[in-house]
Amino acid sequence: MRLLTTIIYCLFFSFQLTAQDKFNSHDFIEGNIPSYKPSFDNSYPAWGKMLYDENPNFLEIQKKYNEWKKNPSTEFKAIERYYKIWVRNIKPYVRVNGEIVSQINTPPPATQQSISSENEWSFLGPKETFFLNESGGEMLPSSCPWQVNVYSFDVSKSNDSILYCGTETGFVNKSTDKGDSWVMLAKDYSFNGGITALAIDPQNEQTVYVAAGAQLHKTNDGGENWNTLLVSDGLFYSDKIIIDESNSDKIIAAGSNGIFYSTDGGLNWSNPWEYQSYDVHFKSNNASIVFAITTVNGDFKLIKSNNGGASFSTVSSFPSNIADESGALLAVSPDDSESIFALLLSSNDTPLLYKGNLAMDSWEVLATGQTDDFPLENWQGFYDLVFEVSPDDADVIFAGTSSLYKSTNGGESFFIIGGYGGDFSIHPDAQYMILLENNEAWLATDGGFTYSTDNFTNTNNAYSKNKNLVGSDMWGFDQGWNEDIVVGGRYHNGNTAIADFYQPKALRMGGAESPTGWLMKGKSRHVAFNDLGPGWILPSSAESSPEGRFPFSKYPNMDEYGGRRGNMVFHTNYYEVIFLGEGNSFWKSNDMGQSFELLHNFEQRVRYLQISYSDPNVIYADVVNQGLHKSEDGGYTWIAKPSLTNGENGESFWKGKLHFDISPNDPNTIYACLQNGIWSADLGKIFKSTDGGDNWTDWTANLNPYSKSLVVQPDGSGNDIVYLFTSNINSENANCYIRRHGESEWSIYGTDFPVGTDPNHALPFFRDSKIRVAGTSGVWENDLDEIDFLPIIQPWVNRPIIDCVFDTIQLEDHSILNHENCSWQWTIEPEPIYIENENIRNPMVILGEVGNYTVTLSVTKDGTTYSKTIEDMIYAKECPSIENCDNPAIVPKENWDLVYFDSEESNYPGYASMAFDGNTSTIWHTQWSTGNTPYPHQLEIDFNNEFKIYEFTYQTRQDGENGRIKDMEIYFSNDLLDYGEPDTIVEFENTAAPQTIIFQNPKVGRYIKIVALSEVNGGPWASAAEFDIKACYNTSAIETKGFNYLKAYPIPTNGNLRVSLPSLNSYYYTIYTIDGKEIKRGKTDMSIDYFEIDLSDYNDGIYIIKLQSYDGKEYFIKSIKE
């Protein structure tokens, strides 16, 4: 196997590295961006200091970082941001013992793969992100810059309608209509890294230079074709590229390796300055004079060239001894050509703004950061930094890191424009900015573009300009089954929802940077994100408001920012039955994620899993350090399948790093590969097993892939077609490969696949015969190889046991089926009392009687009928009731009253009454905005009826952990003034799931007192989304009510009891034994003013009769049978 040697650029530097110098050899590995590394600071935590060692141990750095992250006493934003970038790129160079090496394995040439299909891959989205209309306002939501992290861009000087931009994820986009729309360039060309600099030839907008990694790329035809400029022994990093407007062959680049200079359009380069240089500018009225800001021995220096960049020398008048903490930028303005401005990110997280008078060769401080006049902080250092001075008015200055600030008085004072504050909807974390004449301003952030026609003066003149901008980094990805909905968490830009009924719009759902996003596939528009609290019911259109929230309490393990992913799978026949791996355990939910049951503890982290489509009792799971396991009883017991990762097939380090898919027709046929993560560059293989994982066949054939994920579809005969997705690693293009039944080799599937992408996950969307993949280029799709595959029918229903025969359930089709030219027919035996329409895909049904029901789904497609029958698929139970102590129910809370609380938040939503308002999205929260009330905390509630209480449920807040109660005392009483001793003392878990206390002997009372004793994290607050009780009326304690209006005789009676009614109306009546058991119910005749009850067949004792009128008024009579 040949070796690709990584060039260690530091060895060519002209100065010696010491222990506290900024760069080491490992900073210059492929894909890393050294310029984002801040200067060494002795206050850094141990992991930060280790990044400055020449030979650090990766595992030790990672261990110390994880320990520090659990409880960081101080934020170190710049070095932490660099660590996150560095760790993603260094992992391929890390050995098992943590040693970082300079050589990595690169695959030998694989057998040439042919292109087996001309089907074109196309961009699905997010095409343009819009704010969610969460408040339900009438004004249509606007587009928003929460889409793509744009590192660099340029506006053509010859045609300002033309822009090119480069993304963090390594893609170049072009606009020819001033940012109204964008087109992705170079789908078949990989830039192999984030686009750190970009420049358009000032004389020809067809010629563009792009810097990515340690390479420069050039196009001469507007982005249709690209080529590299730098030879292997002349590579360098660039953070800024400038081109002489009068001689476009003269190019200057500044970066971690210094200043580089070309006079022939980038064909040849000299290196006139070898120290790290952050920024470079021509003097605004003289291109022969060039300024650059650099760092030498830890201090900022300004350097100047008087010969157009051929050589440089330091400017002695520039302020000395200003420590370089994390970067700097320069700015010039034609409005003041004899001035130059410098923004320096210096010590103590404090930026310094200087202005230099070129004629006087003098400098003055305009502003100091972290002050009232200039609130800017260093933030994440050079990673997020913009600085510009208006070409029209040099008194207008912009500076930005986390937020963007503006001065209109030459830097005397600044005010916030957007980011973490301000009036403009600007994404936090500024990346690049260009100010044009006539007050036009372009700003690129972690979320994309915002354009202003008046230098961000009036919000009505600022616009999000990100339509069809490609480069969203999808850390999460899931999609619907019968609804075309895609969701996913994105790096920098939070969660998004894409749907065929939203396109071309995508919704900004909120959140920050989480690998999340899951569809409840049998429920219309139900989605969940692990950083957004309860689940969401998405709006029916991109402009309308969400339709509600629902509890959801556990999420799959998603490690390495989703690069090592877990999975959430649904029972083949019951869509509210969910399986997932969280922590070291395998969990099952029977109520669509509201609560989960622990089925198995693997003692190690559970990652990817799949459930068999043809036999839902068969589930496969991959476990860290253990490898593949199989369950044949729905997840209760597991058998290890070690042969895949014992070295005979895959390697031992594959354990916990697998991706696999199961044949839809055979639970024992499984295809598996190594799943490369965010931090790995491992050559993988593909294997196939036909005996449930005991034995494997090497299916790699003609590939040497950086494998990522697999997808299986049936063909027209029901055989398997397998797709493999690979990653863009070590300059190897990403791609999609296909292997059909009977083929011995893989071939490339489709054209126009974005080869620079790093896939995260791929899924089939059978409804429309599509295959989709998400990753660093957003979501892409293509037609399945066989769009007319053999249908496989599966009926779907909520769950196997329906709690009440009168509950409305919804049938769904879980078939592997292209829906074009299909019709449906449902048969249920015995016949239900109601079915909405037996000839639609998803009818509503009310079963009506206790017992088992057999379900048959028949689908006719293109004239052929396919059917599936499941015997006893559903069991319907008798409805629970608060009037039946044999089957008590959750008590309605409309009549509950708040009696007492010790503390509540004064702002909505935080009121004490919200602990029982029936809405899990609102909460009771003790005081916090105006101070804290210490523990214990207390609520008292009047049920307004005396109950026998069988269960108490505490639903914690869904949107965070603050105030979740750990220790609680619960009291029940009939005397508001005397609760006595607590009925229960309980310790709750820190979870979003509802937690239920079951009383072995029912408690009795009209009042409840809840005393919170402590919070899960030791805080002073208490909170609750809902309190509930399962109970029945305590009829043994009910005395006669409203007796003045009724006459009943004889009491006692030996059989017949005659009850007078208050009016000639019909009443419902229920008879209970003294211990609350319901024995009879009925309805009176409205034509007479009395009714008779025959108790002769009942045992002697006390009976309670309850009457209820149509308007809800209740009457109770106690009678004695002798």
N, C-alpha and C positions, 0 to 999 in steps of 0.2 A: 504494500500500500504506500503510495507516495505521500509525502508530507508537504504541506503548505506552510512556509515559515513566515510568521508575522514580523514585519520589520519593526524593530524597536527604535523609534525615531529619536528618543532621548540620546542615543549613543552618538548621534551626529551633531548634537548641540555643542556649541563652542565653549560652554561653561560647565564646571563641575557640579554635579548634584550632591547635596548634603542631606542629612536626615530630615531637615525641615524645609528643604526646597519644595516648590509647588508640585512638580511633575515627577513621576517615576515611569518606568517602562510600561507598567500595566495600565497607565492612563491612555496609552496610544494603541490599544487593541482595536480591532476592526469594529466599527459601529459606535464606539464611544465618542464623546464630545469633550475633549480635555478643557476647553475654555470655560466650561461650566464649573470647574473645580475652584473653589475659593482658596485663598491663601491659608496657610497653617495658622491655627490659633491654639494656644496652650490651654484654653478653657474648654476645648472640644472634649466630649466624652471619649472613652477609650477607643470605641470603634472608629470614631472620626479621626483620631490621631493615627490609627493604624493604616489609614488610607495613604499616609505620606511615607510609609516604610517601603523600601525597595522590594523586599521579599515578604510581604505579609501572608498570613494564612487565611484563606477565604473563609473557612469554617469558623475560625475564631472571630473574625470580623462580624460575620452573620450572627453568631451566638451572642456577642456583646451588644450588637444592635438590637436584637430581639429582647434582651434583658432590659436595655435602656428604654425601649419603646413601651414597655409595660407601665412605666411610671416616670416619664421624662420630667426632670425638675426644671429644665430650661429648654426653650426651643432653639434649634440650630438649623434654620430653614435652608440656607444655601448649601451647607455640607450634606444635609439629609437629602435634598433634591439631587445633588450629584451622586450620592450613594445609590439612589434608586435607579439612576441612569447607568451608572458603572456596573451595578450588580447584574443588570439584565444582559450586559455585553460581555462581562468577564467569565460567566459561567462555563462557556465552551472550553475555556483554557484552564479549568480547575480539575485537578485530579481528585480521586476518592479521599485522599488524606488532607485535602484543602490546599495543596501546593498549587501555585499559579505558574503555568509554563508558557513558553513562547511559541510552542508548536502545537498544532491541532490536526487531527485527522480530517482529511477531505476525501470524498469518495473517488475511487478510480472511475474512469469513464464507464458509464453504463451502456448497455446495448441501445442503439438508436431506437427511440420510440416513434412510431408513426402516429399521425393524427387520425383518429378513427371516426371523428364526427365533425361536420362543419357547423354544428349548432353553436351559436354565438352566446358567450357569457355577456350578461347585461347588468348594469348597476340598479339594484332595487332600492337602496336608500341607506341612511336618511338623506333625502334629496334636498329638503329645506326644513329646518327646524322652526316650529312655531311655539309660542307660549301656550300652555294649557289654560283653558278658560275655567279655572278652578272656582271662581266666585260666581259664575253663571251670568256675568254681565252681558249687556246687549251689544257692546262694542266688540267687533271682531278682533280676536287675538292677532298680534302682529308677529312677523318673523323675528327671530332672535339669534344673536351670535353665540349659540351654544351647539356647535356642530363639529368643527375640525380645529385642531391646534395648528395654526399657521406660524411657522418659524420665520419665514422670510418672504419677501415679495418685491416687485418693482412695477412702476408705472412707466409705460413707454414715453420717452420725451418727444418722439416723432408723431405719436398718436395716443393721446391720453385716454382713449377708450380701451386700449389694450393693456392688460395686466397679466403677469405670470406670478404664481405663488408656489412655494414649497412647504410641505407639511412635516410635522414631527415624525409622521409614519413613513416618510420617504416617497411621497408622490408629488408630481408637478401638475398644476391645473392652469388653465388659460381662460381669460375672458376677453371678448372682443366688443362688449357692449357696456363697458364701464362697471363691471361687476354685477350686472343684472342677472347674468347666468355664467356658469363655468363649464368647461369641458376638461376631463382628465386626459392628460397626454401620456404617451409612452406606456401603454398597457403591457407591451411585450418587452419592456426594457426596465431593468432594476437599477435604481440609484444606490441601493445597498446602504441606506442610512437616512437619518433625518436631514432635510435640506436646510443647512445652516446659513447659506448665503445664495443670493440670486441677483443677477444684473442683466438688464436688456441693453443691447447695443443702442446708444443714443441716436445713431443714424439709420438703423435698420431694425425694426421690431421683430424681424424674423430670426435674428441672431440673439441667442440667450446663453448665458453662462450660469451653471448651477454647481454649488459645492455640496458634497455629501460625503461624510467620512473623511478620508484623506485623499479624495479624488475630486477633480473638476470635470464636468460634463458640458458639452456644447452642442447646440443645434443651430443649423443655418437655414432651416425651412419651417420655422414657427412651431417646432416641437414634434414634427412628424418623425424625424430621425435624430438620433443622438449618438455621440461618440465620446470616449474618454480622452482627456488631454495629457494626463501625467503618466510618465513611465514609472516602472516599479521602483527604481532607485531615486525617484524625484518626487515622491508623494508628499503632500502637505495638507494641513487642515486650514479651512477658511471660514471666518465668521463675518467677513465683509468683503465685497468685491465692488470696485469702482472702475469706471471706464471714462477715459478722456473724451469729452464731447466733440472736440475738434480733431481727434485722431483715435478712432475707435479700435485701432490695433494695440493701443497702449492700455494695459490692464494692470491694476494693483490689487492684491489680495492681502488681507490681514487675518492672522489667526494664531493658534497656539505655537506654531513654529516660527512666528515672526512675520516679516513683510516679504512678499514675493512680487516680482515685477516682470512683465512681459511686454515686448514691443511688436510682437507678430501675431496678435490674436490668440495667444495662449499656447502656441506651439512650443515655445521655449521660455524658460523662467530663470531668473536670478533671485538670490536671497540676500538683499542688501541689509536686512536687519534681522537678527536671529533670536531676539527676545520676544516673549509672548506679546502680541499686540491685539487690543480689543477692537479698535475702530480706526478708520483712515478716511480722510476727506481731502479733496482739492480745495484750495482757496477759492472762494466763491467767484472771483473775477480773474483768476489766473491759475490755469492748470499746471503750470510749471512749478508751483509751490504746493507741497503736499504736507499735511499734518497727520500724525498718528499718535494715539495714546497707548502707551506700553507699560510694562512692569519690569523693573530691574531690581534684583535683590530685595524683593518684597515691597518696593515703593513705586508709586506712579511716576512716570517720566513722559514728557511731551517731546516728540521728535519731529524734525522738519527736514524736508527735502527741497532744495532749490533747483533741482534738475529733473523735475517731473516724476520723481520716485526712484531714480537710478541709485541714489545713495541718501543716507539719512544721518543726522547728528542731533544730539539732545539740545533742547531749548533751555539755556541756563537760567532764564528768568522765571521759568515755571516753578511754582511752589514746591519746595523740597520736603522730604521726610513725611510725605503723606502715605500712610500704609495702604496697600492694596488688600482689601478684605475680600472683595468678590466681583471686581470688574468695573468698567468705565465706558463712557461714550462721549463723542464730540459732536458739536453742531456748528454749522456756519449759516449765514443768511446773506443774500444779495442786498438786503436792505441795510446791512452794516458790514460791508466787506472787509473792514479793518478790525473786526472783532472775531474771536473764536471762543466758543463756550465749551466747558468740560463738566460733566457730571461724574463724580468719583464716589464709588461705594467703598467707604473707608471704615475705620475702626469703630467698634461699639455699635454696629448696625446703623451707622449714620452716614447718609449721603452728604457730599459737599458739592455745591454748585459754584463754579468759578467762571469769570469772564476775563479774557485776555485782550488787551489793546495792542494790536500788532504794530501800530505806528510808534507807540511809546514803549513797547516791549515790557509791559507791566501787567499785573494780574490783581484782581480783587475778588473777594468772596461775595457772591450775590445772596446765597442762602445756605443755611445749615439744616439738615434733615432732623426729623423728630422734634420739630418746634411748631408753635401755633401758626407761624407764617409759612412753614414748609414741612407738612406732616409726613413726608415721604420717608420710608425706611428701606433698608437694603433688601429685605424680604428673602427671596430665593436667589439673590445675586444676579449674575450675568444671564442666567436662564430666563428671567423675566425683567427686562429692562428696556425702556424706550426714552429717547431724549431728542427733541426737535425744536428748532426756532423758526418762526414763520418767515418765508421769503418776502412777504409783503410788509411785515412789521416786526422788527427784531425785539420789540418789547413783549411779544406774544411767545411764550415759552411753554412747552409741554414736557413733563417728566413723569414717568410711570414705572412702578414695579407691580405690587399687588393691585394698586388702584392708580388711575390716571389723574394727574393734577395739572392745572393750568395757571399761568400768570399772565396778566395783561399789563403789568407795570414793570417789566424788565427784570423780574425775579425778586422784587421786594416782598411780595406775598403770593401765595398759591391757594387755590381752592379746588376741592375734589370735583371731578367730572363724572367718573363712573368706576365701577369695580365693586369694592366693598363700601359703597356709599355713593352719593352724588345723584344727579337727576337723570343721567343718561343710562340706558340699559346696556351697559358694556360688561362683557365677561371679565371677571378678575384675571389678573396675570397678563400684563402687556408683553408682547413679543417683538413687534416691529411697527414703525410709524413713518409715514411720509407726508410732509406738508407741501402742497402745491401752491402756485399762484392763485389769486382770486379766492383765497380763504378755503380752498378745498383741503380736506384732511382724510387720510386713510390710516386706519388703525387695525393691526392684526393682534389677536389675543389667543389665549388657549382655546377660545371658542370660535375663532374665525374673524370675519371682517365687519367693521362698522365704518361707514362713510359719512362724512359731514360736509355740507356745502358752505358752512360758516364758521369753521374752526371750533366746532362744538360749543356754539353760543346758544342756540335754540334747539330744544329736543325735537321739535317738529321737522328740523332739517337734518336729522341724523337717521341713517338707514342701515339695517342689517343687509349684507350683500353676500349671501352664501348659497344661493340656489345651485344645486348640482355640484357643489364643492365636495370632492372625494378625499377621504382620508380619516374618517371617524374611526377611532380605535375601539372596536367592540370587544369589551372584556366579558360581556355576557351575551347570550343568544338563545332564544327559544321562539317557537312559533305555534300557531294554532293547528287544529286538525281539520275542522270543517269551516273555520273562519280564517281568512287570510290576514292574520295579525302577526307581526314580528315585534319582539321586545328585546331590550338589552341594555345593560349598564355600559357606559363609555368612559374611557380615560379622559379626565378633565371636564367632561360635558354632561355627566349625570345620565339618567335613564331616559330612554326614548321608546316611543310606540309608533310603529309603522303599520299601515293597514291599506288594503285595496280601496276602502271607502274613505281614506284620508289623502291618498296620493294626489299630487306630489308632496303634500305636507307630511311632516313627522311631528309628533308631539314631544315637547320637553316636559317630562314627568317630574323633574326635580331630582334630588340626590346629588352625589358628588362623584366619587370614583370607586364604584363597587362592581365586581364581576357578578352581576345578578340579572334578574329578569326572567319570569316564569309565567307560562300560560296555564290556567285551569282549563284544560282542553275540552271538557264537556260542557262548560258553562260559558255562555255568551259574554265575551269581552271582559272576563275576569282575569286579572293579572296581579302579580305580586313581585315586590322588590325588597330585598333585605335591608335597605337603608331608608325606606319610606313608610315604616310602620305597617298598618293594616293593608290588606289587599285593596285594589282599586277595581271598580267597574268602569271601564273606559267609556268615554262619550260615543254617541252613535255617529258623530261627524267631527271633523277636526275643529269646528267652530263652537260646538255645543259643550256643555259642562259635563264632568264625570257624573255617573248615576248612582254613586254610593261607594261604601267601603265594606270590607268584610274581614273578620279576624283571620290571621295567618301567622303561625308561630315558629316554624322551623324552616331552615334553608340548607341546601346541600353544601358540603365543603367545596370551596372554589379557591384553590391555592395558586400561588404565583400569579396573582392578578387574573385568574381564570385560565392561565396557561396549563395548569394541572387541574382539570375540572372534575367535579362530581356530576351528579345528575339527579333529576327528579322524574320518576316514572309513574305511570298511572296503570291501575289494573285494567286488563284488556276488556273487561265487561262492566266495570263499575268506576265511573269517572270521579267520584268523590273519594275513592280509595287510592292513596298516594304512598309511595315508598321513596325514601331518600337516606343518604348517609350524612349524619352530622356528628362531628367529633369522631370518636372511635366506635360509634354505634350505628346500627341499622334500625330505622324507624318506620312505623306504619301509621297512617291517619285514615280513619273511617269517616271523617266529617270535613273533607276538603281542606285540611290543613289547620283547622281550628285547634285541634289537639292531636298529640301523637303518642303512640304506644311503643315502648322499647321492645324490639323483637330479639336483638342479638348484640352483644358487645364483643367486638373483635380485638379489643385491647390495643389496636393501632388504627390510624386514621383511614376512614373509608373514602375512597375516591369514586371512580367511574363505575356505574352499574347500568344494567339493562334487564328488562323483563321480557320474557318470550311472548310474542304475539299469539302464537298458536296454543300455548299452554301457560297461563298466567301463574301457575304454581312454580314455574322454573324461572329463577332469577340468578344472574351472574353479578358478582361484585369484585372489584379490584381493591386490595388493601395494602397500604404502605408497609414495606418490609415483609409482607406475607404473600402477595400476589393474588392470583385468580381463585375465587371460591364460587361454588354453585349451591343453590338451594332448590329443593324439589317440593317444598311444602309452604311456599309463599313467604319465605324469609325467616322461619322460626329456627330451622337447623341448617347448618352449612357444611359442605365438604370441600376441603382444599383441593385444588387442581394444580399441583406444583410443576408438572412437566413443561409448561409453557416458559417458565422462568428459572429453570434449574441449570442453564448453561447448555443443555442438549439442543434446545431450540432458541428461545430468547435468553438474554443474559439475566443474572440475578438482580442487577440494578434496575431492571424493568418493573420490579414489584412496586405497585402503586403508581406506575407510569404507563398504564395500558389504555388503549382505546379499542373498542370492539363493537360489533353489531351481530345480531342473531338472524338467521334465516327466518323469514316470516312464516314459512311452512313447516319448519322443523326445529324444535327447541334444542336439539343436540348439535346442530350445525352452527358453528360460531366462527367468525373471522376476527382476528386480533392483530394489532400492530403496536409498536412503541409510539407513545404520544409525546412528542417533543413539547417541552414547556417554554415559558418565557425565558428561563435561564439555562437552556440546554441547547446543545448542537450535536445530537447523537444520531449516528446512522442507524436506521431502523430496519426491520424486516416485517413481512406480512406472513401470517400463519393461518391455516384453516384446520378446524377439528370437526369431525362428524360424529363423535361419540361423547359430546358433552364436556370436552376439555381434557380427556384422559390422554389422547394421542393427537399429534399435530403434524401437518404437512407444510413444509416451507413453500409459501406461495409468492415469494419475492420475485422470482423469475428474473426478468431483464432489468430490474431496478436496483439502485443503491440510494434509497430515499431518506431524506430527513422527514420521516413520516409524521403525520399529525392525526388524521381521523379517517374513519371508514363509514360508508353508507351502503346498504343493501336494498335492492328493489327486486320484485319478481318480474320475469319476462312474460311473454305471451303464453308460455306453456307452464308458468309457475316456477321455473328455475331461477337461480339467483344471478343477478348482475351486481357486481361489486365495484364501488368507486373508492379511490384512495386520494386523499388530499395531502400535499407535502408543503413544507415551509421554505421561505426564502432565507437560507442560512449559508454562510460562507460563500457568498456570491453564486450559490445554486438557486435557480429560479424556482419559485413556487409553481405548483401546477395541480391539475386534477387528472387522474388516470382512471382507466376503466378496464375491467376484465370480465368478459361475458362467459356464460356457461359453455364449456367445451374449449375455451381458449387457453393457451399455455403461456401467454405473455400479456403484459400490460401495454396499453396504448394511450396516448394523450386524448383526453375527452374535451372536445370543443375548441373554439378559437376565442381570442380576445380575453383570455383569463388574465387578471392583473398579476403578473409574475413577481412583483415586488411585495406582495402581501404576505403577512404571517397569519395563516388561518387560525381561528379559535375553535370553531366547531362547524359541522355540516349536518344538514337534515334534509330528508325528502319531504316535499309537500304534495302528497298523492292526489289531493283534490283537483289540482290543476296540472298534474304530471310535471312537477318542477323539482329540481335539486338546488339547494341553497347553501351558501357558505358565508360565514361572517368572520371578520378579523380586522386587521389594521387598515383595510380599505373600505370599511363598511360592510354591507351585505350585497352579495351578488347571486344571480340565479341563471339557470339554464334549463332547457327542457330535459326531462329524463330521457335516457337512451331509447327506451320503448315507452311511448306515451299510452299505447293501448295494451297495457299489461293485463294479466289474468286477475280479475277481482277476487279478493278474499274477504268474506262477509263476517262482520262481528257486530252484534247488537250491543248497545251501551245503555246503562241506566245509572241513576245516582249511586245507589248502594244496594247490597243484597237484602238488608232488612229495613223496612219502612216502618217508622215508629207509630204511625197513625194511619189507619185505613182510609181516612179522608184527606190525608196530605196529597197535594198535587205534586206528581213526579213528572220528569221529562225524559222521554226516550231519546236516544241519539244513535247515530250511525258511526261506528268506529271501524268501518271497513277500509281496507286498502283498496282505493277505488278512485278512478277519475270520474268526477261527477257529470261530465258532459254526456248528454243523451241518457240520463238515468231517471228512473221512477222508483218509488218506494212503496212497500206494503207491510204493515205490522199486523200480527195476529197474537192475541193474548188469551190464554185459557187458564181458568174460567174468564168469561167476558167481564171486563171492568164496568163499573157503573157509568164511567164517562171516558171517552177518548176524543181528543180535539179533532183529529182527522187521521184516519189510519193510512192515508196515502201521501203523507208528507214525511220528510226526513226526521223531524224531531217533534212529534206530537206531545201535548200535555195529556196526562192520564190521572184519573182518580180511581183507585182499585175498588174500594167500597166494602169489602168483606175480608175478615181475617182468614189467612191461609196462604198457600203457595200458588205462584203463578208461573206458567211456562210461556216463554216469549219466542216468537219466530220473526225474523227480519228477512224479507225477500226484496231483492233489488233487481230490476230489469234494466240492462244496459245494452243498447244497440240490438234490441230484440231478444236477447238471451237472459233468462232469469237465473239468479244465484241466490241461495237461501242458507240460513243458519238458524237452528233451533236450540235453545238452552232450556232443558227441563228444570222446573222449580227455580227459575232465575231470581225470583223475588219472593220474599215472605213479608206479608203485611200484618202488623200487630194491631191490637185494640188501642184506641186513642187514650193517652193519659188524661187525667182530669183532676182538678183540685177538689172535686166532689167525690172522688173515689180513692180511698186510702189504700186499696189494693194496687192501684196504678197511679200514683200521684204525679202531678205535673209541675212545670215551672210556673210560678205564680205571676200573673200579670201585675205590672207595677203602676198602672194608672192611678190607683187609689192610695198608693203609698205617700206618706207625708214625712218630711224632714222635721225631726223634733229638736235635735241639738247637734252642733258641730263646734269643735274648739278652734278651728282655723280653716279658712278657705282663701284661695287666690281672689283678688278683687277684680281681675280681668277675665273676660271670656277667652277660652273655655277653662274654667277652674273652679266653678261653684260646687259646693257640697252636694247639691241636688243632682248634679250630673253623674253621681255614683250610681243612680238608679233611674236614668232617663231613657234607657233602652237603646242608647247610641254609643257604640264602642269608640267612636271617633272623638267624643267629648270625654273629659275627665274631671273628677274632683282632684284638686291639688291644693295642698296647704300653702299658706302664704310664702311667697318668694320674691316678688317684684318690689315689695316695700319692706323687706326684712324677713327673717325666719322665726317661726315659732318652734320651740324645741319639742322633742318627743317627751311623753306619749301624745298621740293624736286620737280623737274620738269622734264617732258619728253615732247618732241614735235615730232610728226610723220606726214609724208607726205603720204597720201593715193594714190597719183598720179592719182587721178580722183576726180571730184567733186560729192558728194553724198548728197542725202536726207537721214538723219540719224534718225531712229525711235527708236533704242535702243542702249544703251551702257552697256557693261558687264565687270565687274572686277572679275577676278578669282584670289583669294588669293593663296599664297603658300600653298602647301599641307602638308609639312613636319614640320610645326611648326608655332608659332604665331609671331615670331620676324619680324618686318617690315610690318605687315599687316596694311594697311592704314585705319585710322578712318575717318578723314575729308578730303574732296577733292573738288577742283574746276575744272570744265571741260569747255574748250573753243573750239569752232569751228570757222574756218575762211577760206576765200579764199585768204587772204593776210597774208603771213608769217610774215610781219612786223607789222601787226595791228590785234590783236585778240580782242580788245575791252573789254567789260565787260564779266564776266563768264556767259556761257549759263546755267550752272547748278552748284549748291553747294549742296553736298550730304554728309551724315554721314553713313558710312558703319558699319556693325556688325562684330564682331570677330568670323568668321566662315570659314570653309574650302569650303563651298558651293559657287558657282558663284552667284554674286549679280548683278541684272540687273536694270538699270534705263530706264523706258519707257517714251519717250517724247510725250506728248499729241499733240503737234504741231512739226512736224519733223524739226530737225536742218539741216542746209545746210553748207557744207564746204568741202574743200580739205585737210585742216590741222586740227590737234587736238593738243591742249596743255593741259596736265594733271598736275595739281599742287597739290601735297600731302601736307596737312597742319599739320597732326598729326598722331601718331601711336596708335594702340589700347591699348597698355600698357604704353604709355608715353615715349617710347624709341626714339632715334634719327634716326632710320633707316626707310627706305621705301622699300617695295618689292612688286612684282607682278608676278604671274605665267603667266597670259595672260590678254590682253585687246582685246575686240571684239566689233564690231558694226554690227547692223542689218540695212541694208540700200538698196537703189536703186540709179541708176545713176540719177543725177539731170539734165535730158535732157533739161529742160527749160533754163539752163545756158550754154549749149554746143554750141559753135560756130563751123562753118565749119572747119574741119581739113583735111589736105591733099587735099585742093581744087585744087591745081595746077595740080593734077593728074587726076581729074575728070571733066567732063562736065555734067551739068544737066540743062535741059530747058523744057518748059519755066518756069521761076520764075518771078512773080507769075503764077500759073496755075489755070484753072477752072476745071481740071479733070486729064488729062494724064500728067505724068512727065517722061521724058526720061533721063536716067542716063548712061553716058559712063563708061565703066569698064577699068581698067588699063591693063588687059591682058585677054587672052582666058581661064580663069579659072572659076570655080564655086565659088560663094560667098553666104554666109548666110546674109539675111537682116532682119532688124526689124524696124517697123514704130511706133513712139511714138507721142502722143499729147504733147503739150508744157509743160503740168504739169506732164509728166512722165508716163502716162498710155499707156501700150502696146496695139496696136490695130490690128497688123498683123505681121506675120513673114513668111519667105519663103526662097527659094533657087533659084539662077539664073542658066540659062542654060550655060554650059561651051563652047558651040559651037559658041556663038556670043559675041561681045565686048560691048554689052549694054543690059540694061533691062528696061522695062517700068512698071510704077506703075500707077494704076487708083485710083485717090482720089475723083472721082465724087460723090461717095456715102457718103462721110464724110463731116462733118460740116466745114464751113469756119474757117480758123485759121492757126496757125503755126504748122508745123509738122517737126519732126526730123527723118531722115533715117540713120540707122547705118548699114554699111557693114563690114563683117569680112571674111578675107581669111583663107585658111587652115593653114597658118603659124602664124595666130593670129593677123595679122596686121588689124587695124581698120580704117574706113573712116566714117566721119559724114557730112551730108548735111542738111542744113536747107531750107525748102521750105514753100511757102505761098500758101494756097488754098483760092480762092475768089469766 
